[in-house]
Amino acid sequence: TPQAHLSVQSIIFGGCVLICLAAALGLFTSRRISQPLQDMRRGAERFAAGDFYYRLTIPDTVELASLAITLNRMAAQLAEQIAVITQQRNEQEAILESMREGVLALDTQERIITVNRAAEALLGVVATQAKGHSIQEVVRNVTLQRLVAAAMHSIESTTADIVLRGAEERFLQATATALRDAQGQDIGVLVVLNDVTQLRHLENIRRDFVSNV
């Protein structure tokens, strides 16, 4: 009948309207969720690249807002920790560079990690060229090489007198100490070099004077 036909059309039309509304609502909800997620993904990528001062926009959704706040807080904490570590490193480097004693730090493979300015002058090496190379490659001195090897697994500090022969003979007093982490595992060796050349010359002068007297 015409009325039944009209009723069916009305139902079909109403169903189409409901489907369109549901699709629009789903699209709106999807965009409302996906856009903040994309923003947080981009923010996480910036955090991973080291941009800890970037801040995520807080979404309207409670769950996503909580996640964004947590990520922002994490980035702020990382930025603070890195700033502290950087300051400590700069302070340590300034102290090392100002020391009159030569300082060498080596890893467990006897590769050089750190060389301060005094050690560069005493050993005739360049820090940028020495880092990453073994002590055997950088310093051709058997006494120093043996000192490092002996100190690597020693509980106590090891000392040795080193003579560097070249255009000018140098006498060094070297002390090597094993470096260990918080768990007591060996992580390398620290060598401190004192130039005692002038002291040796004075001792020789005194010895010659006493001999002559």
Salt bridges, closest charged atoms under 4 A:
ASP39 OD1 - ARG42 NH2 2.38
GLU45 OE2 - ARG41 NH1 3.00
ASP51 OD2 - ARG46 NH2 2.76
GLU97 OE1 - ARG117 NE 3.27
ASP107 OD2 - ARG111 NE 3.16
GLU137 OE1 - HIS133 ND1 3.67
ASP161 OD2 - ARG200 NH2 3.51
GLU169 OE2 - ARG165 NH1 2.20
ASP186 OD2 - HIS153 ND1 3.15
ASP186 OD1 - ARG180 NE 2.97
ASP195 OD2 - ARG170 NH1 2.70
